[in-house]
Amino acid sequence: MLAMRRLSVILLVLTFAACGTRPTTEIDAAKAALDRASASAAQYAPESLKAAQDANADLDAELAAQDARWIKSYDRARELATSARLASEKAITDAAAGKARAEAAAAAAAAAKVKADTGARAKPATRAVRVGGAIRNPTKTKNVLPVYPAVAKTARVGGTVIVEATIGPDGKVADARVVKSVPLLDQAALDAVRQWEYAPTRVRGVAVPVIITVAINFQP
């Protein structure tokens, strides 16, 4: 009978000793896993990382509570340490999957951009055609008379400015340049021509840009 009592006391002491031993190995494993998770999960699995951080916070709170007691029991801390480690390991796994998805999406976007750029380069540009042969002078739908510059009028400068104009598919002047110059009159000629509008020129039913040459006469 005495032997049985002694055995019971020994088992009770051992039980208290086990419960009162701080689970250092489990705690270290949980902290190490959280450190690994923090390296990548913040970007690719923030929700999982938050869960791991919360689990570690619960562990820290339980450890602080037990550390403050005279008779300690770290059974719950041991369980929380395991849960915290598992939560961090899940964050690591989720981060790897998230990173893979992000890289795949980036690769797909890059491939789509390359395809679009290649298609844009491959698409032939519509070149302007010159008036002549089957291409007739377009019909002007809006005319603006040039303003005779006062300095040219005072100097009694006159003459003809020849302008080459590119008419866009919409019939508006897309570009204009002087091919025969009268220095005091060039800008006035360009200012007028750039405001002109024409009926679109069509080739096989498709509106195309056309190049025309016009003469602007200035009489002093």
ABEGO torsion letter per residue (X at the ends): XAAAAAAAAAAAAAAAAAAABBBAAAAAAAAAAAAAAAAAAAAABAAAAAAAAAAAAAAAAAAAAAAABABBBAAAAAAAAAAAAAAAAAAAAAAAAAAAAAAAAAAAAAAAAAAAAAAAAABBBBBBBBBEEABBBBBBABBBBBBBBAAAAAAGBBEBBBBBBBBBAAGBBABBBBABBBAAAAAAAAAAAAABBBBBBBBGGBBBBBBBBBBBBBBX
